[in-house]
Amino acid sequence: MGSPLRGRTLRCGPYRFNLEQRPLIMGIINLSPDSFSDGGLVRGSASAWRRAVRLREAGADILDVGAESTRPGARPVPAALERARLLPVLRRLSKLSIPVSVDTYKPEVARAALDAGACLLNDVQGLNNPDLQRLAAEYNVPLIIMHMRGQPRTMQKAPRYTRVTEDVRRELLDAARRARAAGVKASQIILDPGLGFGKTAQHNLLLLRELPRLVRAGYPLLVGPSRKSFLTAILGPLPPRERTWGTAAAVALAVAGGARILRVHDVAEMRMVAQVAQAIARGRLPRRKEA
């Protein structure tokens, strides 16, 4: 595990992460009132600051802040509203010693977020907008390209693939080529298979089982299984906050499969899961600095 990424360093503003050393934990901060798991729990910069501090103390390496829900069936929000939710929070979080990612697919929101202190772009629409890839190149920031077919409002209406892992791999690599053509450095590209985005529960299981095929594409992988609804196809109709153990199993398998960044709600728990999963996958104890 990790050989395609030997020596790979993620550069995010003043922060540097050795992606071969250990999986990074990305903590989620949702500012939208209708997110599937924790919508409405974080309201305003003071509330976001308290959650950010808790996530950092729990061991988060990166914070991912989003202000528009992308749950199945969600409606888009205007860019002006997204900026109004994001910018006061990002300006305040810039004073916290942790890199901040912005979860958006709108170039005008992304530019404002980068100017407010974000140092990583997380595009859930797989670079459908070429302006976003040009923006990532202009600011020289890491770019997460997530796979999604369709839009959140309709993406779960009978999604179909010929061979899901190969189809996702091909489409992600095509997006990565477009990003590189726009000037984004290969070392700044991260791929995300997009669990739960235009995929059935069976598709998600196959992607997790076949994750090494995506790793062999040569880019770091981010995986976000946290509290996703595909877990209920296995565990039954549990509400999102009761899916921690199911998430833990998915995180462990993702780490064993080669994921280098885990996007999660429950940071402290999933950090421990990732540490143990990596030690088992490598068959050796971590060096102290990796813990």
Secondary structure, 3 states (H helix, E strand, C coil): CCHHHCCCEEEECCEEEECCCCCEEEEEEECCCCCCCCCCCCCHHHHHHHHHHHHHHHCCCEEEEECCCCCCCCCCCCHHHHHHHHHHHHHHHCCCCCCEEEECCCHHHHHHHHHCCCCEEEECCCCCCHHHHHHHHHHCCCEEEECCCCCCCCCCCCCCCCCHHHHHHHHHHHHHHHHHHCCCCHHHEEEECCCCCCCCHHHHHHHHHCHHHHHCCCCCEEECCCCCHHHHHHHCCCCHHHCHHHHHHHHHHHHHHCCCEEEECCHHHHHHHHHHHHHHHHCCCCCHHHC
